[in-house]
Amino acid sequence: MRNSAPIALLIILLFIPIQARNHPPPCSTSCGDIHNIGYPFRLKGDPPHCGDPDYELYCDNHNRTILNFHAGLYYVNNISYAQRLIRLVDINLAAGNCGLPYRSLGLEEVVGDGRYYRQYFSPHATFVRCSKEINSMGSCMVPCLSGNTSRVYLNYTNYMLYDSDITIDCDIIAMVLSDHKVDQFPSSYEEIQRILQLGFDLRWAVECRDCRADGGYCQFPTQESSRFHCSKEDDYATQLRNAILFLAYVFVIGKVPRFGEIK
C-alpha cells in the first residue's frame, strides 16, 4: 500500500493533460471597445482552438478591432451574437475625412462570399467620376477628388447602382455599403459622409458557409432571418421534374391542377 500513492499521483498527472486536450479552455478575448470576442470570431494570435479561421479579426496599434474583408479594412464597431450581426465602418471613412473608401465594396461581393449575407436591396453610396459638371449633383461633389478636368460626386440610393444607371459622361469608381434607408435622399456630400460614419451590418452564417462548401446553396425564409435551409443540387432536378409534370398536365388536361392533384 505504501507504493500506491506515487502510482496514483502519476495517473492523475497523466490524466490532466488528456482532460485539457478534450476540454480546451473557453475563448473570450477583447480589443479596445469590442469585448468578449467569441465563436465564430477569433483574434489573430489566439490559440488554434479559438474561433473559426474564416472569421478572424485583428487588433491594430491603436487598439481598434479590424476585419479584413475582400482586401478592404473595416473597423468593427459592434458584434451582436444574438442577432448574428457585425457592424463595420471603412477605415478611410470612419473619421469623416474627404476621400475614397479603402476599397470599393458592393452587394454582389457579399452575396458571393458565403460567410456573410445582406438584404438584396441595400443602401449604397456610390462615388461617380464625370467628365463634365452635373448641376443637379453639385452639392454632393467630393471636393478633394474633383478638379478642372473631372468632377467626383457621391450618390446615395436605396439599391446598388450599375454603369447602365448613370450617364455616358460618368463612371463608377467606388461604392460603399450602408444601412441607413432614406425616404428623402441626403442633399449634400457632408450629410452622406455622416451616414457612412455609422457603418453597415453584415449577418454571418457559419452553417451557410458549410452548406456552400458541401455543394449546396442557402435559402433564407426572410432577409432578416439567421435560420436557413441548405438546398442541394438534386433539389434543382426535383424542381425541374415537378415543373415538367405541371406543364404536361396543363397541356394535356387543359386546366391548372388543384393543390395535391399531381403526385
FIFIPA-378221 format. One record per residue (C-alpha): residue number from 1; residue in one letter; x, y, z. Coordinates in nm, 4 decimals. Example, Ala and Ser with C-alpha at 12.3 -4.5 7.8 and 13.67 -1.06 7.14 Angstrom:
2
+-----+------+----------+----------+----------+
! seq ! type !        u !        v !        w !
+-----+------+----------+----------+----------+
!   1 !    A !   1.2300 !  -0.4500 !   0.7800 !
!   2 !    S !   1.3670 !  -0.1060 !   0.7140 !
+-----+------+----------+----------+----------+
//
This chain:
263
+-----+------+----------+----------+----------+
! seq ! type !        u !        v !        w !
+-----+------+----------+----------+----------+
!   1 !    M !   0.0000 !   0.0000 !   0.0000 !
!   2 !    R !   0.2925 !   0.2347 !   0.0610 !
!   3 !    N !   0.3827 !   0.2222 !  -0.3098 !
!   4 !    S !   0.0297 !   0.3010 !  -0.4268 !
!   5 !    A !   0.0499 !   0.6780 !  -0.3621 !
!   6 !    P !   0.3201 !   0.7523 !  -0.6243 !
!   7 !    I !   0.1342 !   0.5395 !  -0.8786 !
!   8 !    A !  -0.1911 !   0.7238 !  -0.8108 !
!   9 !    L !  -0.0138 !   1.0595 !  -0.8440 !
!  10 !    L !   0.1372 !   0.9508 !  -1.1768 !
!  11 !    I !  -0.2061 !   0.8503 !  -1.3079 !
!  12 !    I !  -0.3504 !   1.1888 !  -1.2068 !
!  13 !    L !  -0.0660 !   1.3769 !  -1.3757 !
!  14 !    L !  -0.1184 !   1.1795 !  -1.6965 !
!  15 !    F !  -0.4959 !   1.2270 !  -1.6831 !
!  16 !    I !  -0.4898 !   1.6083 !  -1.6509 !
!  17 !    P !  -0.3289 !   1.6785 !  -1.9935 !
!  18 !    I !  -0.5785 !   1.4387 !  -2.1584 !
!  19 !    Q !  -0.8670 !   1.6262 !  -1.9997 !
!  20 !    A !  -0.7193 !   1.9589 !  -2.1097 !
!  21 !    R !  -0.6989 !   1.8373 !  -2.4688 !
!  22 !    N !  -1.0560 !   1.7056 !  -2.4679 !
!  23 !    H !  -1.1956 !   2.0156 !  -2.2977 !
!  24 !    P !  -0.9904 !   2.3191 !  -2.4066 !
!  25 !    P !  -1.0447 !   2.6366 !  -2.2045 !
!  26 !    P !  -1.3187 !   2.8668 !  -2.3378 !
!  27 !    C !  -1.2037 !   3.1513 !  -2.5587 !
!  28 !    S !  -1.3032 !   3.5097 !  -2.4934 !
!  29 !    T !  -1.0689 !   3.7886 !  -2.5936 !
!  30 !    S !  -1.1029 !   4.1651 !  -2.6238 !
!  31 !    C !  -0.9638 !   4.4509 !  -2.8287 !
!  32 !    G !  -1.0440 !   4.8093 !  -2.7341 !
!  33 !    D !  -1.4203 !   4.8613 !  -2.7147 !
!  34 !    I !  -1.5003 !   4.5145 !  -2.8502 !
!  35 !    H !  -1.5215 !   4.2800 !  -2.5519 !
!  36 !    N !  -1.5861 !   3.9070 !  -2.5240 !
!  37 !    I !  -1.4830 !   3.8186 !  -2.8795 !
!  38 !    G !  -1.6022 !   3.4599 !  -2.9173 !
!  39 !    Y !  -1.7072 !   3.1965 !  -3.1686 !
!  40 !    P !  -1.7132 !   3.2141 !  -3.4644 !
!  41 !    F !  -1.4770 !   3.5121 !  -3.4353 !
!  42 !    R !  -1.1192 !   3.4973 !  -3.3184 !
!  43 !    L !  -0.8369 !   3.7473 !  -3.2847 !
!  44 !    K !  -0.5193 !   3.6904 !  -3.4815 !
!  45 !    G !  -0.2751 !   3.5179 !  -3.2480 !
!  46 !    D !  -0.5418 !   3.3405 !  -3.0427 !
!  47 !    P !  -0.4864 !   2.9687 !  -2.9671 !
!  48 !    P !  -0.5765 !   2.7407 !  -3.2619 !
!  49 !    H !  -0.8918 !   2.6083 !  -3.0944 !
!  50 !    C !  -1.0378 !   2.9597 !  -3.0614 !
!  51 !    G !  -1.2975 !   3.0604 !  -3.3174 !
!  52 !    D !  -1.3032 !   2.9915 !  -3.6899 !
!  53 !    P !  -1.0166 !   3.0937 !  -3.9216 !
!  54 !    D !  -1.2696 !   3.2289 !  -4.1744 !
!  55 !    Y !  -1.3860 !   3.4827 !  -3.9147 !
!  56 !    E !  -1.0521 !   3.6159 !  -3.7944 !
!  57 !    L !  -1.0186 !   3.9734 !  -3.6671 !
!  58 !    Y !  -0.7075 !   4.1579 !  -3.5590 !
!  59 !    C !  -0.6206 !   4.4361 !  -3.3189 !
!  60 !    D !  -0.4258 !   4.7325 !  -3.4627 !
!  61 !    N !  -0.1683 !   4.9517 !  -3.2884 !
!  62 !    H !  -0.4447 !   5.1873 !  -3.1726 !
!  63 !    N !  -0.6369 !   4.9045 !  -3.0049 !
!  64 !    R !  -0.9081 !   4.9030 !  -3.2694 !
!  65 !    T !  -1.0660 !   4.5766 !  -3.3858 !
!  66 !    I !  -1.0355 !   4.5347 !  -3.7635 !
!  67 !    L !  -1.1842 !   4.2926 !  -4.0158 !
!  68 !    N !  -1.0080 !   4.2341 !  -4.3475 !
!  69 !    F !  -1.2945 !   4.1647 !  -4.5875 !
!  70 !    H !  -1.2275 !   4.1226 !  -4.9608 !
!  71 !    A !  -0.8997 !   4.3161 !  -4.9225 !
!  72 !    G !  -1.0844 !   4.6050 !  -4.7572 !
!  73 !    L !  -1.0155 !   4.7107 !  -4.3980 !
!  74 !    Y !  -1.3061 !   4.7836 !  -4.1652 !
!  75 !    Y !  -1.3293 !   4.8902 !  -3.8035 !
!  76 !    V !  -1.5574 !   4.6614 !  -3.6016 !
!  77 !    N !  -1.7972 !   4.8865 !  -3.4106 !
!  78 !    N !  -2.0152 !   4.6159 !  -3.2604 !
!  79 !    I !  -2.0838 !   4.2416 !  -3.2598 !
!  80 !    S !  -2.4296 !   4.1090 !  -3.1739 !
!  81 !    Y !  -2.4139 !   3.7350 !  -3.1142 !
!  82 !    A !  -2.7886 !   3.7165 !  -3.0515 !
!  83 !    Q !  -2.8675 !   3.8613 !  -3.3947 !
!  84 !    R !  -2.5521 !   3.7345 !  -3.5649 !
!  85 !    L !  -2.4616 !   4.0844 !  -3.6811 !
!  86 !    I !  -2.1243 !   4.2546 !  -3.7086 !
!  87 !    R !  -2.1163 !   4.6318 !  -3.7699 !
!  88 !    L !  -1.8329 !   4.7592 !  -3.9871 !
!  89 !    V !  -1.7013 !   5.1009 !  -4.0929 !
!  90 !    D !  -1.4495 !   5.1520 !  -4.3728 !
!  91 !    I !  -1.1288 !   5.2745 !  -4.2057 !
!  92 !    N !  -1.0877 !   5.5586 !  -4.4581 !
!  93 !    L !  -1.4382 !   5.6906 !  -4.3909 !
!  94 !    A !  -1.4695 !   5.6336 !  -4.0156 !
!  95 !    A !  -1.3318 !   5.9759 !  -3.9208 !
!  96 !    G !  -1.5334 !   6.1659 !  -4.1816 !
!  97 !    N !  -1.2290 !   6.2522 !  -4.3920 !
!  98 !    C !  -1.2698 !   6.3500 !  -4.7562 !
!  99 !    G !  -1.1708 !   6.0741 !  -4.9986 !
! 100 !    L !  -1.2485 !   5.7289 !  -5.1319 !
! 101 !    P !  -1.3103 !   5.4180 !  -4.9199 !
! 102 !    Y !  -1.0148 !   5.1889 !  -4.8502 !
! 103 !    R !  -1.1685 !   4.9552 !  -5.1078 !
! 104 !    S !  -1.4882 !   4.9558 !  -5.3088 !
! 105 !    L !  -1.7467 !   4.7066 !  -5.1812 !
! 106 !    G !  -2.0871 !   4.6334 !  -5.3309 !
! 107 !    L !  -2.3646 !   4.3887 !  -5.2510 !
! 108 !    E !  -2.2586 !   4.1377 !  -5.5173 !
! 109 !    E !  -1.9307 !   4.0618 !  -5.3382 !
! 110 !    V !  -2.1135 !   3.9937 !  -5.0117 !
! 111 !    V !  -2.3698 !   3.7710 !  -5.1820 !
! 112 !    G !  -2.0947 !   3.5633 !  -5.3419 !
! 113 !    D !  -1.8900 !   3.5327 !  -5.0230 !
! 114 !    G !  -2.0768 !   3.2630 !  -4.8285 !
! 115 !    R !  -1.9608 !   3.3676 !  -4.4809 !
! 116 !    Y !  -2.1879 !   3.6727 !  -4.4645 !
! 117 !    Y !  -2.5065 !   3.7930 !  -4.6280 !
! 118 !    R !  -2.7247 !   4.1030 !  -4.6575 !
! 119 !    Q !  -3.0636 !   4.2071 !  -4.7875 !
! 120 !    Y !  -3.0902 !   4.2025 !  -5.1660 !
! 121 !    F !  -3.1896 !   4.5671 !  -5.1725 !
! 122 !    S !  -2.9413 !   4.7547 !  -4.9569 !
! 123 !    P !  -2.8479 !   5.1235 !  -4.9456 !
! 124 !    H !  -2.5283 !   5.2131 !  -5.1302 !
! 125 !    A !  -2.3177 !   5.5265 !  -5.1545 !
! 126 !    T !  -2.1581 !   5.5414 !  -5.4992 !
! 127 !    F !  -1.8596 !   5.7545 !  -5.5999 !
! 128 !    V !  -1.9057 !   5.8640 !  -5.9612 !
! 129 !    R !  -1.6447 !   6.0448 !  -6.1729 !
! 130 !    C !  -1.7811 !   6.2626 !  -6.4521 !
! 131 !    S !  -1.6031 !   6.4407 !  -6.7355 !
! 132 !    K !  -1.8398 !   6.7343 !  -6.7099 !
! 133 !    E !  -2.0238 !   6.9074 !  -6.4316 !
! 134 !    I !  -2.3614 !   6.7647 !  -6.3237 !
! 135 !    N !  -2.5586 !   7.0636 !  -6.1969 !
! 136 !    S !  -2.8188 !   6.8557 !  -6.0127 !
! 137 !    M !  -2.5414 !   6.6855 !  -5.8111 !
! 138 !    G !  -2.3413 !   6.9990 !  -5.7304 !
! 139 !    S !  -2.3995 !   6.9798 !  -5.3541 !
! 140 !    C !  -2.2763 !   6.6168 !  -5.3492 !
! 141 !    M !  -1.9432 !   6.6864 !  -5.5213 !
! 142 !    V !  -1.6405 !   6.5401 !  -5.3424 !
! 143 !    P !  -1.4092 !   6.8441 !  -5.3127 !
! 144 !    C !  -1.0773 !   6.6643 !  -5.2581 !
! 145 !    L !  -1.1295 !   6.4393 !  -5.5634 !
! 146 !    S !  -1.2620 !   6.6976 !  -5.8088 !
! 147 !    G !  -1.0604 !   6.9240 !  -6.0376 !
! 148 !    N !  -1.0774 !   7.1175 !  -6.3611 !
! 149 !    T !  -1.0932 !   6.8139 !  -6.5887 !
! 150 !    S !  -1.3344 !   6.5957 !  -6.3921 !
! 151 !    R !  -1.5786 !   6.6001 !  -6.1039 !
! 152 !    V !  -1.6417 !   6.3252 !  -5.8493 !
! 153 !    Y !  -1.9880 !   6.3025 !  -5.6945 !
! 154 !    L !  -2.1182 !   6.0879 !  -5.4101 !
! 155 !    N !  -2.4619 !   5.9484 !  -5.4885 !
! 156 !    Y !  -2.6794 !   5.7790 !  -5.2237 !
! 157 !    T !  -2.9501 !   5.5287 !  -5.3191 !
! 158 !    N !  -3.1500 !   5.2510 !  -5.1521 !
! 159 !    Y !  -3.0068 !   4.9986 !  -5.4009 !
! 160 !    M !  -2.6857 !   4.9191 !  -5.5856 !
! 161 !    L !  -2.6075 !   5.1286 !  -5.8945 !
! 162 !    Y !  -2.4692 !   4.9832 !  -6.2179 !
! 163 !    D !  -2.2956 !   5.1518 !  -6.5098 !
! 164 !    S !  -2.6226 !   5.1397 !  -6.7034 !
! 165 !    D !  -2.7844 !   5.3568 !  -6.4340 !
! 166 !    I !  -2.5582 !   5.6579 !  -6.4911 !
! 167 !    T !  -2.4957 !   5.8918 !  -6.7851 !
! 168 !    I !  -2.2383 !   5.8209 !  -7.0558 !
! 169 !    D !  -2.0151 !   6.1014 !  -6.9277 !
! 170 !    C !  -1.9655 !   5.9308 !  -6.5893 !
! 171 !    D !  -1.8041 !   5.6165 !  -6.4459 !
! 172 !    I !  -1.8478 !   5.4383 !  -6.1146 !
! 173 !    I !  -1.5135 !   5.4391 !  -5.9303 !
! 174 !    A !  -1.6128 !   5.3075 !  -5.5849 !
! 175 !    M !  -1.9103 !   5.2151 !  -5.3715 !
! 176 !    V !  -1.9815 !   5.1711 !  -5.0026 !
! 177 !    L !  -2.2498 !   4.9699 !  -4.8259 !
! 178 !    S !  -2.4796 !   5.1436 !  -4.5811 !
! 179 !    D !  -2.7750 !   5.0570 !  -4.3587 !
! 180 !    H !  -2.9415 !   5.3970 !  -4.3491 !
! 181 !    K !  -3.2501 !   5.3698 !  -4.5687 !
! 182 !    V !  -3.3890 !   5.7088 !  -4.6541 !
! 183 !    D !  -3.7226 !   5.8443 !  -4.7790 !
! 184 !    Q !  -3.5597 !   6.1710 !  -4.8767 !
! 185 !    F !  -3.2083 !   6.1309 !  -5.0136 !
! 186 !    P !  -2.9232 !   6.3217 !  -4.8486 !
! 187 !    S !  -2.8851 !   6.6624 !  -5.0071 !
! 188 !    S !  -2.5127 !   6.7174 !  -4.9519 !
! 189 !    Y !  -2.1781 !   6.5412 !  -4.9527 !
! 190 !    E !  -2.1329 !   6.6206 !  -4.5829 !
! 191 !    E !  -2.4638 !   6.4562 !  -4.4964 !
! 192 !    I !  -2.3678 !   6.1369 !  -4.6795 !
! 193 !    Q !  -2.0308 !   6.1422 !  -4.5018 !
! 194 !    R !  -2.2063 !   6.1392 !  -4.1653 !
! 195 !    I !  -2.4230 !   5.8458 !  -4.2746 !
! 196 !    L !  -2.1201 !   5.6429 !  -4.3861 !
! 197 !    Q !  -1.9528 !   5.7007 !  -4.0497 !
! 198 !    L !  -2.2342 !   5.4945 !  -3.8950 !
! 199 !    G !  -2.1187 !   5.1911 !  -4.0937 !
! 200 !    F !  -2.3180 !   4.8888 !  -4.2089 !
! 201 !    D !  -2.4127 !   4.5448 !  -4.0789 !
! 202 !    L !  -2.3202 !   4.2044 !  -4.2133 !
! 203 !    R !  -2.5079 !   3.8986 !  -4.0896 !
! 204 !    W !  -2.2914 !   3.5895 !  -4.0545 !
! 205 !    A !  -2.3904 !   3.2276 !  -4.1087 !
! 206 !    V !  -2.1255 !   2.9627 !  -4.0465 !
! 207 !    E !  -2.3761 !   2.6924 !  -4.1398 !
! 208 !    C !  -2.4431 !   2.8623 !  -4.4720 !
! 209 !    R !  -2.0716 !   2.8684 !  -4.5483 !
! 210 !    D !  -2.0506 !   2.4962 !  -4.4694 !
! 211 !    C !  -2.3551 !   2.4317 !  -4.6871 !
! 212 !    R !  -2.1896 !   2.6010 !  -4.9856 !
! 213 !    A !  -1.8658 !   2.4129 !  -4.9250 !
! 214 !    D !  -2.0707 !   2.0911 !  -4.9427 !
! 215 !    G !  -2.2086 !   2.1842 !  -5.2842 !
! 216 !    G !  -2.5394 !   2.3321 !  -5.1734 !
! 217 !    Y !  -2.6893 !   2.6769 !  -5.1626 !
! 218 !    C !  -2.8572 !   2.8683 !  -4.8823 !
! 219 !    Q !  -3.2200 !   2.9714 !  -4.8754 !
! 220 !    F !  -3.3318 !   3.2129 !  -4.6035 !
! 221 !    P !  -3.7067 !   3.2387 !  -4.5260 !
! 222 !    T !  -3.6719 !   3.6136 !  -4.4681 !
! 223 !    Q !  -3.3991 !   3.8694 !  -4.5342 !
! 224 !    E !  -3.3581 !   3.9302 !  -4.1605 !
! 225 !    S !  -3.3589 !   3.5649 !  -4.0557 !
! 226 !    S !  -3.0440 !   3.3815 !  -3.9469 !
! 227 !    R !  -3.2210 !   3.0463 !  -3.9999 !
! 228 !    F !  -3.1851 !   2.8881 !  -4.3408 !
! 229 !    H !  -3.2440 !   2.5775 !  -4.5468 !
! 230 !    C !  -2.9492 !   2.4108 !  -4.7178 !
! 231 !    S !  -3.0599 !   2.3025 !  -5.0649 !
! 232 !    K !  -2.8599 !   2.0527 !  -5.2652 !
! 233 !    E !  -2.8073 !   2.0235 !  -5.6391 !
! 234 !    D !  -3.0585 !   1.7384 !  -5.6619 !
! 235 !    D !  -3.3242 !   1.9839 !  -5.5392 !
! 236 !    Y !  -3.2909 !   2.1554 !  -5.8784 !
! 237 !    A !  -3.3614 !   1.8254 !  -6.0536 !
! 238 !    T !  -3.6661 !   1.7673 !  -5.8358 !
! 239 !    Q !  -3.7981 !   2.1153 !  -5.9066 !
! 240 !    L !  -3.7382 !   2.0706 !  -6.2800 !
! 241 !    R !  -3.9227 !   1.7364 !  -6.2800 !
! 242 !    N !  -4.2186 !   1.8907 !  -6.0985 !
! 243 !    A !  -4.2256 !   2.1845 !  -6.3416 !
! 244 !    I !  -4.2278 !   1.9462 !  -6.6419 !
! 245 !    L !  -4.5077 !   1.7408 !  -6.4870 !
! 246 !    F !  -4.7047 !   2.0571 !  -6.4200 !
! 247 !    L !  -4.6700 !   2.1850 !  -6.7778 !
! 248 !    A !  -4.7531 !   1.8421 !  -6.9217 !
! 249 !    Y !  -5.0648 !   1.8226 !  -6.7053 !
! 250 !    V !  -5.1808 !   2.1671 !  -6.8171 !
! 251 !    F !  -5.1082 !   2.0873 !  -7.1828 !
! 252 !    V !  -5.2933 !   1.7519 !  -7.1806 !
! 253 !    I !  -5.5839 !   1.8299 !  -6.9484 !
! 254 !    G !  -5.6109 !   2.1954 !  -7.0428 !
! 255 !    K !  -5.6517 !   2.3326 !  -6.6941 !
! 256 !    V !  -5.4404 !   2.4304 !  -6.3943 !
! 257 !    P !  -5.4441 !   2.1464 !  -6.1377 !
! 258 !    R !  -5.5701 !   2.1961 !  -5.7893 !
! 259 !    F !  -5.3403 !   2.1575 !  -5.4938 !
! 260 !    G !  -5.2465 !   1.7929 !  -5.4430 !
! 261 !    E !  -5.3604 !   1.6623 !  -5.7834 !
! 262 !    I !  -5.0080 !   1.5963 !  -5.9130 !
! 263 !    K !  -4.8222 !   1.3317 !  -5.7141 !
+-----+------+----------+----------+----------+
//
